[in-house]
Amino acid sequence: MTDLYGMPERTADRGIGRRTILRGASGLVGLAGLQACAPARMVASAPPAPLPGERPRLIPLRVTPDQLIDVKCCIRPLRAAGPNLATELIGDTLVVHNYGHGGSGWSLSWGSAEIAVGKALSVLPREIAVVGCGIIGLTSAVVAQRAGLKVTIYAREMIRRTRSFRASGSFTPDSRVALAAPAGAAFGDVWEQMARLSWKAFRTYLGLPGNPVEFGDSYNLSDKPIVKREHPADPAIIASWANTGLPQQNSEFGEYRERIRDIVPRPIDVPPDENPFTVPYVQRSSQMHFNFPSYAHTLLSEFFEGGGRFVNRDFHGPAEYAALPEKVVINATGYAARDLWRDTTIIPVRGQTGWLVPQPQANYGVRYRNIMLTSKADGVVVMNTNPDIGEMLGVGDSMELPDRGNIEEALKIIAPALAPREA
Ligand SMILES: Cc1cc2nc3c(=O)[nH]c(=O)nc-3n(C[C@H](O)[C@H](O)[C@H](O)COP(=O)(O)OP(=O)(O)OC[C@H]3O[C@@H](n4cnc5c(N)ncnc54)[C@H](O)[C@@H]3O)c2cc1C
């Protein structure tokens, strides 16, 4: 009798029966074979999780250029001191800023919103405005509603058209979020508060219809033994953020993730007999992902069902905030705050993602050389990074035109690592 994947069903002696079968089978199910002759029922759902000691039977990700359906480019709003959560009075209007989250806006959104709404509540308003409807504005609006406030969002674009929708969608809470020296030690505490609150909030969205938030396995593949990549300061580089306004090397960026190592899954080495890839060294970790359409739909539904109002509006300067009927405003305009609020401390950090057709039967991620693939319900995200320059990639670059060639090159680099194992 065969199971959904064409494999004999597990015997009563689950471990032995399955192991015996797998010794003779490829760890990575043959790509060509699967696509050419698999009956449709074979790809109906993800394979069962392997037992400890088993080689997982991964369905290979299809990474041919014909699968590429979109390339998106976006700017991370990095501030050396970390996100702006300050308040200021414009006329008689209290403006609470909530922008500048670098490459961590999705990941820190709930915690950042809690801080911003807490500041807004200090003057006991009954209603507030939120300017901006990216992930930061929308989350701030929902948190404010949960605190009992009437909320109007004013924005040029609703979330699906914002820069937020051009991100990749993983829990990356300390990606280009601040520079260590200008942010100072105190920022670490604020960051940890934001990261912990956000992690907790995201977990309340697990298992909901449409999987707005989910976990997936992510494999780090290497031709050499895997060691943590360090970026020590290069003393030959004299220029720095302090004397140029831009970071000049990776070591200037703040790293905070160790502060939450007790709650976030850690990578583990995969032993050779459990390695489903042909590449010799592998680590596996569990990664939290956000599926943009489903998550945005869930948040917007909560916002409108809670009586929220959306007004399509383009602001041209702080004075227009003071003219709003709401006397407390959360400013969540992301990178656009650089022009709108003349905040030239915002540093653009360009990034781009390629999107392959969703492959729910192959719901895992792979990192190999400089390429990252993440298979989510809303598509397989491809990123072509450069581990040698790490966080410095895209720094100071505000060009938002996508470059398809860069993603096609990424697919070529990663394809051999996904080739099926020999039996
Ligand atoms: C390639 C890439 C990958 C990324 N991946 C991740 C990831 O995996 N995880 C993660 O946590 N983060 C990631 N990020 C970072 C994340 O995308 C940002 O931190 C986040 O999108 C910032 O959201 P925001 O709401 O502040 O800004 P935006 O999404 O830019 O929203 C700004 C809002 O303000 C409105 N607005 C702007 N100007 C005006 C105006 N003048 N008048 C009216 N409205 C205005 C806009 O219409 C919009 O609604 C990534 C970024 C990039 C570039």
The ligand as an SDF file (V2000), in Angstrom:
LIG
                    3D

 53 58  0  0  0  0  0  0  0  0999 V2000
   14.2940   43.5160   -0.0530 C   0  0  0  0  0  0  0  0  0  0  0  0
   13.7260   43.7560    1.3250 C   0  0  0  0  0  0  0  0  0  0  0  0
   13.3810   42.6760    2.1060 C   0  0  0  0  0  0  0  0  0  0  0  0
   12.8620   42.8850    3.3930 C   0  0  0  0  0  0  0  0  0  0  0  0
   12.5210   41.8000    4.1260 N   0  0  0  0  0  0  0  0  0  0  0  0
   12.0730   41.9480    5.3820 C   0  0  0  0  0  0  0  0  0  0  0  0
   11.7690   40.8100    6.1760 C   0  0  0  0  0  0  0  0  0  0  0  0
   11.9040   39.6730    5.7300 O   0  0  0  0  0  0  0  0  0  0  0  0
   11.3460   41.0110    7.4500 N   0  0  0  0  0  0  0  0  0  0  0  0
   11.1900   42.2730    7.9660 C   0  0  0  0  0  0  0  0  0  0  0  0
   10.8370   42.3890    9.1260 O   0  0  0  0  0  0  0  0  0  0  0  0
   11.4250   43.3740    7.2130 N   0  0  0  0  0  0  0  0  0  0  0  0
   11.8790   43.2450    5.9490 C   0  0  0  0  0  0  0  0  0  0  0  0
   12.1740   44.3460    5.1840 N   0  0  0  0  0  0  0  0  0  0  0  0
   12.0080   45.6810    5.7690 C   0  0  0  0  0  0  0  0  0  0  0  0
   10.5770   46.1610    5.7120 C   0  0  0  0  0  0  0  0  0  0  0  0
   10.0840   46.0050    4.4140 O   0  0  0  0  0  0  0  0  0  0  0  0
   10.4560   47.6220    6.1480 C   0  0  0  0  0  0  0  0  0  0  0  0
   11.0870   47.8130    7.3910 O   0  0  0  0  0  0  0  0  0  0  0  0
    8.9850   47.9980    6.2820 C   0  0  0  0  0  0  0  0  0  0  0  0
    8.3140   47.7280    5.0760 O   0  0  0  0  0  0  0  0  0  0  0  0
    8.7630   49.4510    6.6270 C   0  0  0  0  0  0  0  0  0  0  0  0
    7.3730   49.6180    6.7110 O   0  0  0  0  0  0  0  0  0  0  0  0
    6.6780   51.0200    6.9020 P   0  0  0  0  0  0  0  0  0  0  0  0
    5.2590   50.7460    7.1940 O   0  0  0  0  0  0  0  0  0  0  0  0
    7.4580   51.8260    7.8810 O   0  0  0  0  0  0  0  0  0  0  0  0
    6.8780   51.7670    5.5130 O   0  0  0  0  0  0  0  0  0  0  0  0
    6.0750   51.6470    4.0840 P   0  0  0  0  0  0  0  0  0  0  0  0
    5.7560   50.2430    3.7560 O   0  0  0  0  0  0  0  0  0  0  0  0
    6.9330   52.4100    3.1200 O   0  0  0  0  0  0  0  0  0  0  0  0
    4.7410   52.4110    4.3350 O   0  0  0  0  0  0  0  0  0  0  0  0
    4.6850   53.8200    4.3650 C   0  0  0  0  0  0  0  0  0  0  0  0
    3.2380   54.2800    4.3080 C   0  0  0  0  0  0  0  0  0  0  0  0
    3.2230   55.6950    4.3800 O   0  0  0  0  0  0  0  0  0  0  0  0
    2.4630   56.2240    3.2880 C   0  0  0  0  0  0  0  0  0  0  0  0
    3.0320   57.5090    2.9130 N   0  0  0  0  0  0  0  0  0  0  0  0
    4.3200   57.7840    2.6030 C   0  0  0  0  0  0  0  0  0  0  0  0
    4.4300   59.0950    2.2880 N   0  0  0  0  0  0  0  0  0  0  0  0
    3.2020   59.6380    2.3800 C   0  0  0  0  0  0  0  0  0  0  0  0
    2.6890   60.9390    2.1620 C   0  0  0  0  0  0  0  0  0  0  0  0
    3.4670   61.9470    1.7840 N   0  0  0  0  0  0  0  0  0  0  0  0
    1.3650   61.1330    2.3330 N   0  0  0  0  0  0  0  0  0  0  0  0
    0.5500   60.1130    2.7020 C   0  0  0  0  0  0  0  0  0  0  0  0
    0.9940   58.8640    2.9150 N   0  0  0  0  0  0  0  0  0  0  0  0
    2.3020   58.6430    2.7580 C   0  0  0  0  0  0  0  0  0  0  0  0
    2.6220   55.1700    2.1930 C   0  0  0  0  0  0  0  0  0  0  0  0
    1.5760   55.3100    1.2460 O   0  0  0  0  0  0  0  0  0  0  0  0
    2.5180   53.8980    3.0210 C   0  0  0  0  0  0  0  0  0  0  0  0
    1.1720   53.6260    3.2520 O   0  0  0  0  0  0  0  0  0  0  0  0
   12.6880   44.1920    3.9000 C   0  0  0  0  0  0  0  0  0  0  0  0
   13.0080   45.2880    3.0850 C   0  0  0  0  0  0  0  0  0  0  0  0
   13.5290   45.0630    1.8170 C   0  0  0  0  0  0  0  0  0  0  0  0
   13.8980   46.2350    0.9730 C   0  0  0  0  0  0  0  0  0  0  0  0
  1  2  1  0
  2  3  1  0
  2 52  2  0
  3  4  2  0
  4  5  1  0
  4 50  1  0
  5  6  2  0
  6  7  1  0
  6 13  1  0
  7  8  2  0
  7  9  1  0
  9 10  1  0
 10 11  2  0
 10 12  1  0
 12 13  2  0
 13 14  1  0
 14 15  1  0
 14 50  1  0
 15 16  1  0
 16 17  1  0
 16 18  1  0
 18 19  1  0
 18 20  1  0
 20 21  1  0
 20 22  1  0
 22 23  1  0
 23 24  1  0
 24 25  2  0
 24 26  1  0
 24 27  1  0
 27 28  1  0
 28 29  2  0
 28 30  1  0
 28 31  1  0
 31 32  1  0
 32 33  1  0
 33 34  1  0
 33 48  1  0
 34 35  1  0
 35 36  1  0
 35 46  1  0
 36 37  1  0
 36 45  1  0
 37 38  2  0
 38 39  1  0
 39 40  1  0
 39 45  2  0
 40 41  1  0
 40 42  2  0
 42 43  1  0
 43 44  2  0
 44 45  1  0
 46 47  1  0
 46 48  1  0
 48 49  1  0
 50 51  2  0
 51 52  1  0
 52 53  1  0
M  END
$$$$
